[in-house]
Amino acid sequence: MAEYRVTKRFEFDAAHRLLGYDGPCSRVHGHRYAVEVTVGAEALNKMAMVVDFLRIKSLLQPLLNEWDHHILLCAGDPLIPVMSEMLFVFADVPTAEAMARHVWGYMKTSMSCQAGFMGARLLNVRVYETPDCWADYCDV
């Protein structure tokens, strides 16, 4: 069965640290992150699209604005009280894998209540920590 797929890419800057990691990533450091969201459908909508790229952007941009130029830490990190104004706190260690899973949940929930996504489904979320290191999350 044929399927159409579209991918929207976003970029933002943020710092994080991997609390409990044995190595240099246990210190706060920054990345130029990229996030790609792939949506698919078996048929195109009346505008001959899977979904308008602007709809994907309007859903995900508010979350990425919370991450952009912020420090991403996990719950319980002792830096939280010191840096409370610049934080986004994850339940888990803010790895690329955890970020991809978070974006997936956010998009899945947001898409379910948007008319512009009728017939389309979320296929994959990819988070690039560096240009040659990324993590994918999809619900198989």
N, CA, C and O atoms as a GROMACS GRO file, in nm:
protein
  560
    1MET      N    1   0.083  -0.118   0.000
    1MET     CA    2   0.000   0.000   0.000
    1MET      C    3   0.088   0.125   0.000
    1MET      O    4   0.181   0.136   0.080
    2ALA      N    5   0.058   0.216  -0.089
    2ALA     CA    6   0.135   0.340  -0.102
    2ALA      C    7   0.100   0.436   0.011
    2ALA      O    8  -0.012   0.436   0.063
    3GLU      N    9   0.196   0.518   0.048
    3GLU     CA   10   0.174   0.617   0.153
    3GLU      C   11   0.254   0.741   0.120
    3GLU      O   12   0.368   0.733   0.075
    4TYR      N   13   0.194   0.855   0.145
    4TYR     CA   14   0.262   0.983   0.130
    4TYR      C   15   0.322   1.019   0.266
    4TYR      O   16   0.263   0.989   0.370
    5ARG      N   17   0.438   1.085   0.264
    5ARG     CA   18   0.503   1.128   0.388
    5ARG      C   19   0.559   1.269   0.369
    5ARG      O   20   0.613   1.302   0.263
    6VAL      N   21   0.546   1.350   0.472
    6VAL     CA   22   0.607   1.482   0.474
    6VAL      C   23   0.685   1.496   0.604
    6VAL      O   24   0.648   1.439   0.706
    7THR      N   25   0.792   1.573   0.598
    7THR     CA   26   0.875   1.596   0.716
    7THR      C   27   0.899   1.746   0.731
    7THR      O   28   0.933   1.814   0.635
    8LYS      N   29   0.880   1.795   0.852
    8LYS     CA   30   0.909   1.935   0.886
    8LYS      C   31   1.026   1.937   0.982
    8LYS      O   32   1.027   1.863   1.081
    9ARG      N   33   1.124   2.022   0.954
    9ARG     CA   34   1.245   2.033   1.036
    9ARG      C   35   1.243   2.164   1.113
    9ARG      O   36   1.203   2.268   1.061
   10PHE      N   37   1.287   2.157   1.238
   10PHE     CA   38   1.298   2.272   1.326
   10PHE      C   39   1.439   2.272   1.384
   10PHE      O   40   1.500   2.166   1.399
   11GLU      N   41   1.492   2.390   1.416
   11GLU     CA   42   1.623   2.400   1.481
   11GLU      C   43   1.613   2.496   1.599
   11GLU      O   44   1.539   2.594   1.595
   12PHE      N   45   1.689   2.466   1.703
   12PHE     CA   46   1.693   2.552   1.820
   12PHE      C   47   1.822   2.525   1.896
   12PHE      O   48   1.888   2.423   1.876
   13ASP      N   49   1.857   2.619   1.983
   13ASP     CA   50   1.977   2.607   2.066
   13ASP      C   51   1.935   2.585   2.211
   13ASP      O   52   1.845   2.652   2.261
   14ALA      N   53   2.002   2.492   2.277
   14ALA     CA   54   1.974   2.466   2.418
   14ALA      C   55   2.096   2.400   2.482
   14ALA      O   56   2.182   2.346   2.413
   15ALA      N   57   2.099   2.407   2.614
   15ALA     CA   58   2.202   2.337   2.690
   15ALA      C   59   2.135   2.227   2.770
   15ALA      O   60   2.015   2.234   2.798
   16HIS      N   61   2.212   2.127   2.805
   16HIS     CA   62   2.162   2.020   2.892
   16HIS      C   63   2.279   1.958   2.963
   16HIS      O   64   2.395   1.989   2.936
   17ARG      N   65   2.247   1.870   3.054
   17ARG     CA   66   2.349   1.786   3.113
   17ARG      C   67   2.284   1.653   3.146
   17ARG      O   68   2.163   1.644   3.170
   18LEU      N   69   2.366   1.549   3.148
   18LEU     CA   70   2.318   1.414   3.176
   18LEU      C   71   2.357   1.380   3.319
   18LEU      O   72   2.465   1.327   3.344
   19LEU      N   73   2.268   1.410   3.410
   19LEU     CA   74   2.292   1.385   3.552
   19LEU      C   75   2.314   1.235   3.574
   19LEU      O   76   2.233   1.153   3.532
   20GLY      N   77   2.423   1.202   3.641
   20GLY     CA   78   2.454   1.062   3.669
   20GLY      C   79   2.540   0.996   3.562
   20GLY      O   80   2.580   0.881   3.578
   21TYR      N   81   2.568   1.066   3.454
   21TYR     CA   82   2.650   1.012   3.346
   21TYR      C   83   2.797   1.020   3.387
   21TYR      O   84   2.839   1.119   3.447
   22ASP      N   85   2.874   0.918   3.356
   22ASP     CA   86   3.016   0.916   3.390
   22ASP      C   87   3.096   0.964   3.270
   22ASP      O   88   3.143   0.883   3.189
   23GLY      N   89   3.112   1.092   3.258
   23GLY     CA   90   3.185   1.150   3.145
   23GLY      C   91   3.156   1.297   3.133
   23GLY      O   92   3.084   1.354   3.215
   24PRO      N   93   3.211   1.360   3.029
   24PRO     CA   94   3.199   1.506   3.016
   24PRO      C   95   3.056   1.556   2.997
   24PRO      O   96   3.029   1.672   3.026
   25CYS      N   97   2.965   1.473   2.950
   25CYS     CA   98   2.826   1.517   2.929
   25CYS      C   99   2.751   1.533   3.061
   25CYS      O  100   2.634   1.573   3.061
   26SER      N  101   2.817   1.503   3.174
   26SER     CA  102   2.756   1.528   3.304
   26SER      C  103   2.763   1.677   3.339
   26SER      O  104   2.697   1.722   3.433
   27ARG      N  105   2.843   1.752   3.263
   27ARG     CA  106   2.851   1.897   3.282
   27ARG      C  107   2.754   1.965   3.186
   27ARG      O  108   2.723   1.912   3.080
   28VAL      N  109   2.708   2.083   3.224
   28VAL     CA  110   2.618   2.159   3.136
   28VAL      C  111   2.695   2.196   3.009
   28VAL      O  112   2.806   2.250   3.015
   29HIS      N  113   2.635   2.167   2.895
   29HIS     CA  114   2.696   2.198   2.765
   29HIS      C  115   2.583   2.221   2.665
   29HIS      O  116   2.470   2.179   2.687
   30GLY      N  117   2.614   2.288   2.555
   30GLY     CA  118   2.511   2.326   2.459
   30GLY      C  119   2.519   2.254   2.327
   30GLY      O  120   2.622   2.196   2.290
   31HIS      N  121   2.406   2.259   2.256
   31HIS     CA  122   2.394   2.199   2.122
   31HIS      C  123   2.308   2.288   2.034
   31HIS      O  124   2.227   2.367   2.082
   32ARG      N  125   2.328   2.275   1.905
   32ARG     CA  126   2.234   2.328   1.806
   32ARG      C  127   2.148   2.208   1.768
   32ARG      O  128   2.186   2.130   1.680
   33TYR      N  129   2.033   2.193   1.832
   33TYR     CA  130   1.945   2.079   1.808
   33TYR      C  131   1.865   2.099   1.679
   33TYR      O  132   1.840   2.211   1.637
   34ALA      N  133   1.827   1.988   1.620
   34ALA     CA  134   1.730   1.987   1.511
   34ALA      C  135   1.628   1.879   1.544
   34ALA      O  136   1.662   1.773   1.596
   35VAL      N  137   1.502   1.908   1.512
   35VAL     CA  138   1.394   1.813   1.532
   35VAL      C  139   1.322   1.798   1.399
   35VAL      O  140   1.287   1.897   1.335
   36GLU      N  141   1.301   1.674   1.357
   36GLU     CA  142   1.224   1.645   1.236
   36GLU      C  143   1.102   1.564   1.275
   36GLU      O  144   1.111   1.464   1.346
   37VAL      N  145   0.987   1.609   1.227
   37VAL     CA  146   0.861   1.541   1.252
   37VAL      C  147   0.808   1.493   1.118
   37VAL      O  148   0.792   1.572   1.025
   38THR      N  149   0.782   1.362   1.107
   38THR     CA  150   0.731   1.302   0.983
   38THR      C  151   0.587   1.257   1.004
   38THR      O  152   0.555   1.186   1.099
   39VAL      N  153   0.501   1.301   0.912
   39VAL     CA  154   0.359   1.269   0.915
   39VAL      C  155   0.325   1.202   0.784
   39VAL      O  156   0.376   1.241   0.679
   40GLY      N  157   0.240   1.100   0.788
   40GLY     CA  158   0.203   1.028   0.667
   40GLY      C  159   0.054   1.009   0.654
   40GLY      O  160  -0.021   1.021   0.750
   41ALA      N  161   0.012   0.978   0.531
   41ALA     CA  162  -0.129   0.948   0.503
   41ALA      C  163  -0.135   0.862   0.377
   41ALA      O  164  -0.048   0.870   0.290
   42GLU      N  165  -0.239   0.782   0.369
   42GLU     CA  166  -0.259   0.698   0.250
   42GLU      C  167  -0.316   0.778   0.135
   42GLU      O  168  -0.298   0.742   0.019
   43ALA      N  169  -0.386   0.887   0.167
   43ALA     CA  170  -0.445   0.972   0.063
   43ALA      C  171  -0.417   1.118   0.096
   43ALA      O  172  -0.398   1.154   0.212
   44LEU      N  173  -0.415   1.200  -0.007
   44LEU     CA  174  -0.392   1.343   0.012
   44LEU      C  175  -0.524   1.413   0.045
   44LEU      O  176  -0.631   1.364   0.009
   45ASN      N  177  -0.516   1.525   0.113
   45ASN     CA  178  -0.636   1.602   0.145
   45ASN      C  179  -0.683   1.680   0.023
   45ASN      O  180  -0.626   1.665  -0.086
   46LYS      N  181  -0.786   1.762   0.039
   46LYS     CA  182  -0.844   1.834  -0.076
   46LYS      C  183  -0.747   1.933  -0.140
   46LYS      O  184  -0.769   1.977  -0.253
   47MET      N  185  -0.640   1.970  -0.068
   47MET     CA  186  -0.537   2.059  -0.123
   47MET      C  187  -0.418   1.980  -0.179
   47MET      O  188  -0.314   2.037  -0.208
   48ALA      N  189  -0.436   1.849  -0.193
   48ALA     CA  190  -0.331   1.760  -0.245
   48ALA      C  191  -0.208   1.758  -0.154
   48ALA      O  192  -0.095   1.755  -0.201
   49MET      N  193  -0.233   1.760  -0.024
   49MET     CA  194  -0.128   1.756   0.078
   49MET      C  195  -0.156   1.645   0.178
   49MET      O  196  -0.271   1.606   0.198
   50VAL      N  197  -0.050   1.595   0.239
   50VAL     CA  198  -0.068   1.509   0.357
   50VAL      C  199  -0.123   1.596   0.468
   50VAL      O  200  -0.226   1.566   0.529
   51VAL      N  201  -0.053   1.705   0.494
   51VAL     CA  202  -0.092   1.808   0.591
   51VAL      C  203  -0.011   1.932   0.557
   51VAL      O  204   0.102   1.921   0.510
   52ASP      N  205  -0.067   2.046   0.581
   52ASP     CA  206   0.003   2.172   0.557
   52ASP      C  207   0.122   2.182   0.653
   52ASP      O  208   0.106   2.162   0.774
   53PHE      N  209   0.240   2.212   0.601
   53PHE     CA  210   0.358   2.228   0.687
   53PHE      C  211   0.334   2.333   0.796
   53PHE      O  212   0.387   2.320   0.907
   54LEU      N  213   0.256   2.435   0.766
   54LEU     CA  214   0.226   2.538   0.866
   54LEU      C  215   0.149   2.482   0.984
   54LEU      O  216   0.165   2.531   1.096
   55ARG      N  217   0.067   2.380   0.962
   55ARG     CA  218  -0.007   2.317   1.073
   55ARG      C  219   0.090   2.244   1.167
   55ARG      O  220   0.076   2.251   1.289
   56ILE      N  221   0.188   2.174   1.108
   56ILE     CA  222   0.287   2.107   1.191
   56ILE      C  223   0.363   2.210   1.273
   56ILE      O  224   0.384   2.192   1.393
   57LYS      N  225   0.404   2.318   1.207
   57LYS     CA  226   0.478   2.423   1.277
   57LYS      C  227   0.394   2.484   1.390
   57LYS      O  228   0.445   2.505   1.500
   58SER      N  229   0.268   2.511   1.363
   58SER     CA  230   0.184   2.575   1.465
   58SER      C  231   0.165   2.486   1.587
   58SER      O  232   0.146   2.535   1.698
   59LEU      N  233   0.171   2.354   1.568
   59LEU     CA  234   0.157   2.263   1.682
   59LEU      C  235   0.286   2.252   1.763
   59LEU      O  236   0.282   2.257   1.886
   60LEU      N  237   0.399   2.236   1.696
   60LEU     CA  238   0.523   2.205   1.767
   60LEU      C  239   0.600   2.328   1.813
   60LEU      O  240   0.672   2.321   1.913
   61GLN      N  241   0.586   2.440   1.745
   61GLN     CA  242   0.667   2.557   1.778
   61GLN      C  243   0.652   2.603   1.923
   61GLN      O  244   0.752   2.643   1.983
   62PRO      N  245   0.531   2.598   1.983
   62PRO     CA  246   0.522   2.641   2.124
   62PRO      C  247   0.609   2.558   2.219
   62PRO      O  248   0.670   2.613   2.310
   63LEU      N  249   0.616   2.426   2.197
   63LEU     CA  250   0.703   2.343   2.281
   63LEU      C  251   0.849   2.378   2.258
   63LEU      O  252   0.924   2.395   2.354
   64LEU      N  253   0.890   2.390   2.133
   64LEU     CA  254   1.031   2.419   2.104
   64LEU      C  255   1.070   2.558   2.154
   64LEU      O  256   1.186   2.580   2.188
   65ASN      N  257   0.976   2.650   2.157
   65ASN     CA  258   1.005   2.782   2.216
   65ASN      C  259   1.039   2.769   2.364
   65ASN      O  260   1.118   2.847   2.416
   66GLU      N  261   0.979   2.671   2.432
   66GLU     CA  262   1.011   2.648   2.574
   66GLU      C  263   1.151   2.590   2.591
   66GLU      O  264   1.212   2.606   2.697
   67TRP      N  265   1.203   2.523   2.488
   67TRP     CA  266   1.337   2.463   2.495
   67TRP      C  267   1.445   2.556   2.442
   67TRP      O  268   1.559   2.549   2.488
   68ASP      N  269   1.411   2.641   2.348
   68ASP     CA  270   1.510   2.726   2.280
   68ASP      C  271   1.579   2.819   2.380
   68ASP      O  272   1.514   2.891   2.456
   69HIS      N  273   1.712   2.818   2.378
   69HIS     CA  274   1.795   2.900   2.466
   69HIS      C  275   1.763   2.879   2.614
   69HIS      O  276   1.767   2.972   2.694
   70HIS      N  277   1.730   2.755   2.648
   70HIS     CA  278   1.707   2.716   2.786
   70HIS      C  279   1.801   2.601   2.823
   70HIS      O  280   1.870   2.545   2.738
   71ILE      N  281   1.801   2.569   2.950
   71ILE     CA  282   1.879   2.456   3.000
   71ILE      C  283   1.781   2.343   3.027
   71ILE      O  284   1.682   2.362   3.099
   72LEU      N  285   1.808   2.227   2.971
   72LEU     CA  286   1.721   2.112   2.984
   72LEU      C  287   1.779   2.019   3.091
   72LEU      O  288   1.887   1.963   3.074
   73LEU      N  289   1.706   2.003   3.199
   73LEU     CA  290   1.752   1.921   3.311
   73LEU      C  291   1.646   1.819   3.347
   73LEU      O  292   1.529   1.833   3.310
   74CYS      N  293   1.686   1.717   3.421
   74CYS     CA  294   1.590   1.618   3.468
   74CYS      C  295   1.541   1.657   3.607
   74CYS      O  296   1.608   1.729   3.681
   75ALA      N  297   1.422   1.608   3.639
   75ALA     CA  298   1.365   1.632   3.771
   75ALA      C  299   1.465   1.585   3.877
   75ALA      O  300   1.526   1.479   3.863
   76GLY      N  301   1.480   1.662   3.982
   76GLY     CA  302   1.571   1.626   4.089
   76GLY      C  303   1.713   1.675   4.071
   76GLY      O  304   1.796   1.658   4.161
   77ASP      N  305   1.744   1.737   3.958
   77ASP     CA  306   1.879   1.790   3.936
   77ASP      C  307   1.903   1.904   4.036
   77ASP      O  308   1.819   1.993   4.047
   78PRO      N  309   2.015   1.902   4.108
   78PRO     CA  310   2.041   2.008   4.206
   78PRO      C  311   2.060   2.146   4.145
   78PRO      O  312   2.060   2.245   4.219
   79LEU      N  313   2.075   2.157   4.013
   79LEU     CA  314   2.087   2.289   3.950
   79LEU      C  315   1.952   2.359   3.935
   79LEU      O  316   1.948   2.480   3.909
   80ILE      N  317   1.842   2.288   3.951
   80ILE     CA  318   1.710   2.346   3.927
   80ILE      C  319   1.685   2.473   4.010
   80ILE      O  320   1.643   2.574   3.953
   81PRO      N  321   1.710   2.473   4.141
   81PRO     CA  322   1.683   2.596   4.218
   81PRO      C  323   1.771   2.714   4.176
   81PRO      O  324   1.729   2.829   4.185
   82VAL      N  325   1.891   2.684   4.130
   82VAL     CA  326   1.986   2.790   4.092
   82VAL      C  327   1.947   2.853   3.958
   82VAL      O  328   1.966   2.974   3.939
   83MET      N  329   1.894   2.774   3.867
   83MET     CA  330   1.866   2.822   3.730
   83MET      C  331   1.718   2.818   3.697
   83MET      O  332   1.682   2.792   3.582
   84SER      N  333   1.633   2.842   3.792
   84SER     CA  334   1.490   2.820   3.773
   84SER      C  335   1.426   2.902   3.662
   84SER      O  336   1.324   2.860   3.608
   85GLU      N  337   1.481   3.016   3.625
   85GLU     CA  338   1.420   3.098   3.522
   85GLU      C  339   1.450   3.051   3.381
   85GLU      O  340   1.380   3.091   3.288
   86MET      N  341   1.549   2.969   3.363
   86MET     CA  342   1.593   2.932   3.229
   86MET      C  343   1.577   2.784   3.201
   86MET      O  344   1.650   2.729   3.118
   87LEU      N  345   1.484   2.718   3.267
   87LEU     CA  346   1.480   2.573   3.262
   87LEU      C  347   1.357   2.516   3.194
   87LEU      O  348   1.250   2.576   3.191
   88PHE      N  349   1.377   2.397   3.139
   88PHE     CA  350   1.269   2.306   3.105
   88PHE      C  351   1.307   2.176   3.174
   88PHE      O  352   1.415   2.122   3.148
   89VAL      N  353   1.222   2.125   3.260
   89VAL     CA  354   1.256   2.007   3.340
   89VAL      C  355   1.186   1.884   3.285
   89VAL      O  356   1.063   1.881   3.274
   90PHE      N  357   1.264   1.784   3.250
   90PHE     CA  358   1.215   1.655   3.203
   90PHE      C  359   1.199   1.560   3.320
   90PHE      O  360   1.268   1.573   3.421
   91ALA      N  361   1.109   1.465   3.308
   91ALA     CA  362   1.097   1.360   3.410
   91ALA      C  363   1.222   1.273   3.410
   91ALA      O  364   1.265   1.225   3.515
   92ASP      N  365   1.280   1.252   3.292
   92ASP     CA  366   1.399   1.169   3.276
   92ASP      C  367   1.519   1.255   3.240
   92ASP      O  368   1.506   1.376   3.221
   93VAL      N  369   1.634   1.194   3.230
   93VAL     CA  370   1.755   1.262   3.183
   93VAL      C  371   1.728   1.312   3.041
   93VAL      O  372   1.679   1.235   2.959
   94PRO      N  373   1.757   1.439   3.009
   94PRO     CA  374   1.723   1.496   2.880
   94PRO      C  375   1.816   1.454   2.766
   94PRO      O  376   1.889   1.536   2.709
   95THR      N  377   1.813   1.327   2.735
   95THR     CA  378   1.888   1.275   2.621
   95THR      C  379   1.811   1.304   2.493
   95THR      O  380   1.694   1.343   2.499
   96ALA      N  381   1.873   1.285   2.379
   96ALA     CA  382   1.803   1.300   2.250
   96ALA      C  383   1.686   1.202   2.243
   96ALA      O  384   1.582   1.234   2.186
   97GLU      N  385   1.704   1.083   2.299
   97GLU     CA  386   1.597   0.983   2.300
   97GLU      C  387   1.476   1.032   2.381
   97GLU      O  388   1.362   1.020   2.336
   98ALA      N  389   1.503   1.088   2.498
   98ALA     CA  390   1.395   1.139   2.583
   98ALA      C  391   1.326   1.259   2.518
   98ALA      O  392   1.204   1.274   2.528
   99MET      N  393   1.403   1.344   2.452
   99MET     CA  394   1.345   1.458   2.382
   99MET      C  395   1.256   1.413   2.267
   99MET      O  396   1.148   1.468   2.247
  100ALA      N  397   1.301   1.313   2.192
  100ALA     CA  398   1.220   1.260   2.080
  100ALA      C  399   1.090   1.201   2.133
  100ALA      O  400   0.984   1.224   2.075
  101ARG      N  401   1.096   1.127   2.242
  101ARG     CA  402   0.975   1.069   2.302
  101ARG      C  403   0.881   1.180   2.350
  101ARG      O  404   0.759   1.168   2.336
  102HIS      N  405   0.936   1.285   2.407
  102HIS     CA  406   0.854   1.397   2.454
  102HIS      C  407   0.785   1.468   2.337
  102HIS      O  408   0.665   1.497   2.344
  103VAL      N  409   0.859   1.494   2.230
  103VAL     CA  410   0.800   1.557   2.111
  103VAL      C  411   0.690   1.468   2.055
  103VAL      O  412   0.584   1.516   2.017
  104TRP      N  413   0.715   1.336   2.050
  104TRP     CA  414   0.615   1.241   2.000
  104TRP      C  415   0.483   1.255   2.078
  104TRP      O  416   0.376   1.270   2.019
  105GLY      N  417   0.492   1.249   2.210
  105GLY     CA  418   0.372   1.259   2.292
  105GLY      C  419   0.300   1.391   2.273
  105GLY      O  420   0.177   1.396   2.266
  106TYR      N  421   0.378   1.498   2.266
  106TYR     CA  422   0.322   1.632   2.246
  106TYR      C  423   0.249   1.641   2.112
  106TYR      O  424   0.136   1.690   2.105
  107MET      N  425   0.315   1.594   2.005
  107MET     CA  426   0.255   1.600   1.871
  107MET      C  427   0.133   1.509   1.860
  107MET      O  428   0.032   1.548   1.803
  108LYS      N  429   0.143   1.389   1.914
  108LYS     CA  430   0.033   1.292   1.908
  108LYS      C  431  -0.092   1.351   1.973
  108LYS      O  432  -0.202   1.345   1.916
  109THR      N  433  -0.076   1.408   2.090
  109THR     CA  434  -0.188   1.470   2.161
  109THR      C  435  -0.243   1.590   2.083
  109THR      O  436  -0.364   1.605   2.067
  110SER      N  437  -0.153   1.676   2.034
  110SER     CA  438  -0.195   1.796   1.963
  110SER      C  439  -0.264   1.763   1.831
  110SER      O  440  -0.364   1.826   1.795
  111MET      N  441  -0.212   1.665   1.759
  111MET     CA  442  -0.271   1.628   1.629
  111MET      C  443  -0.411   1.570   1.646
  111MET      O  444  -0.496   1.589   1.558
  112SER      N  445  -0.437   1.502   1.755
  112SER     CA  446  -0.566   1.435   1.773
  112SER      C  447  -0.682   1.533   1.783
  112SER      O  448  -0.797   1.496   1.757
  113CYS      N  449  -0.654   1.657   1.821
  113CYS     CA  450  -0.764   1.754   1.834
  113CYS      C  451  -0.756   1.864   1.729
  113CYS      O  452  -0.811   1.972   1.750
  114GLN      N  453  -0.690   1.839   1.617
  114GLN     CA  454  -0.678   1.938   1.510
  114GLN      C  455  -0.743   1.884   1.383
  114GLN      O  456  -0.705   1.778   1.333
  115ALA      N  457  -0.840   1.957   1.331
  115ALA     CA  458  -0.911   1.914   1.211
  115ALA      C  459  -0.818   1.902   1.090
  115ALA      O  460  -0.842   1.817   1.004
  116GLY      N  461  -0.715   1.982   1.081
  116GLY     CA  462  -0.625   1.980   0.966
  116GLY      C  463  -0.543   1.853   0.953
  116GLY      O  464  -0.472   1.835   0.854
  117PHE      N  465  -0.550   1.765   1.052
  117PHE     CA  466  -0.472   1.641   1.050
  117PHE      C  467  -0.558   1.518   1.023
  117PHE      O  468  -0.512   1.406   1.041
  118MET      N  469  -0.681   1.538   0.980
  118MET     CA  470  -0.770   1.426   0.954
  118MET      C  471  -0.708   1.334   0.849
  118MET      O  472  -0.670   1.379   0.741
  119GLY      N  473  -0.699   1.206   0.880
  119GLY     CA  474  -0.642   1.108   0.789
  119GLY      C  475  -0.491   1.097   0.794
  119GLY      O  476  -0.433   1.005   0.737
  120ALA      N  477  -0.426   1.190   0.862
  120ALA     CA  478  -0.280   1.188   0.872
  120ALA      C  479  -0.242   1.129   1.008
  120ALA      O  480  -0.316   1.141   1.105
  121ARG      N  481  -0.125   1.067   1.012
  121ARG     CA  482  -0.078   1.012   1.139
  121ARG      C  483   0.072   1.039   1.156
  121ARG      O  484   0.147   1.049   1.059
  122LEU      N  485   0.110   1.052   1.278
  122LEU     CA  486   0.249   1.076   1.312
  122LEU      C  487   0.328   0.948   1.289
  122LEU      O  488   0.291   0.842   1.339
  123LEU      N  489   0.436   0.956   1.212
  123LEU     CA  490   0.516   0.838   1.179
  123LEU      C  491   0.648   0.833   1.254
  123LEU      O  492   0.691   0.726   1.297
  124ASN      N  493   0.713   0.947   1.270
  124ASN     CA  494   0.847   0.945   1.330
  124ASN      C  495   0.883   1.083   1.382
  124ASN      O  496   0.841   1.185   1.327
  125VAL      N  497   0.961   1.084   1.489
  125VAL     CA  498   1.023   1.206   1.539
  125VAL      C  499   1.171   1.177   1.550
  125VAL      O  500   1.212   1.076   1.607
  126ARG      N  501   1.252   1.267   1.495
  126ARG     CA  502   1.398   1.254   1.500
  126ARG      C  503   1.455   1.379   1.566
  126ARG      O  504   1.420   1.490   1.527
  127VAL      N  505   1.541   1.360   1.664
  127VAL     CA  506   1.609   1.470   1.730
  127VAL      C  507   1.759   1.456   1.706
  127VAL      O  508   1.820   1.356   1.744
  128TYR      N  509   1.816   1.558   1.643
  128TYR     CA  510   1.960   1.563   1.620
  128TYR      C  511   2.024   1.639   1.735
  128TYR      O  512   1.988   1.753   1.762
  129GLU      N  513   2.120   1.575   1.802
  129GLU     CA  514   2.197   1.643   1.904
  129GLU      C  515   2.316   1.713   1.839
  129GLU      O  516   2.357   1.822   1.881
  130THR      N  517   2.371   1.651   1.738
  130THR     CA  518   2.476   1.708   1.653
  130THR      C  519   2.440   1.667   1.511
  130THR      O  520   2.351   1.583   1.492
  131PRO      N  521   2.505   1.723   1.410
  131PRO     CA  522   2.470   1.684   1.272
  131PRO      C  523   2.485   1.535   1.242
  131PRO      O  524   2.421   1.483   1.151
  132ASP      N  525   2.570   1.466   1.319
  132ASP     CA  526   2.590   1.324   1.289
  132ASP      C  527   2.547   1.230   1.403
  132ASP      O  528   2.584   1.113   1.404
  133CYS      N  529   2.468   1.282   1.498
  133CYS     CA  530   2.416   1.199   1.608
  133CYS      C  531   2.269   1.234   1.630
  133CYS      O  532   2.236   1.349   1.657
  134TRP      N  533   2.182   1.133   1.618
  134TRP     CA  534   2.040   1.158   1.637
  134TRP      C  535   1.972   1.038   1.699
  134TRP      O  536   2.027   0.928   1.706
  135ALA      N  537   1.849   1.063   1.745
  135ALA     CA  538   1.764   0.958   1.802
  135ALA      C  539   1.627   0.968   1.736
  135ALA      O  540   1.575   1.077   1.714
  136ASP      N  541   1.570   0.853   1.704
  136ASP     CA  542   1.436   0.845   1.649
  136ASP      C  543   1.340   0.788   1.751
  136ASP      O  544   1.378   0.705   1.834
  137TYR      N  545   1.215   0.833   1.744
  137TYR     CA  546   1.110   0.773   1.824
  137TYR      C  547   0.986   0.757   1.736
  137TYR      O  548   0.942   0.851   1.670
  138CYS      N  549   0.933   0.637   1.734
  138CYS     CA  550   0.807   0.610   1.665
  138CYS      C  551   0.734   0.502   1.743
  138CYS      O  552   0.795   0.418   1.808
  139ASP      N  553   0.604   0.505   1.734
  139ASP     CA  554   0.519   0.411   1.807
  139ASP      C  555   0.482   0.299   1.711
  139ASP      O  556   0.385   0.311   1.636
  140VAL      N  557   0.557   0.190   1.712
  140VAL     CA  558   0.533   0.079   1.618
  140VAL      C  559   0.428  -0.016   1.668
  140VAL      O  560   0.397  -0.114   1.600
   0.00000   0.00000   0.00000
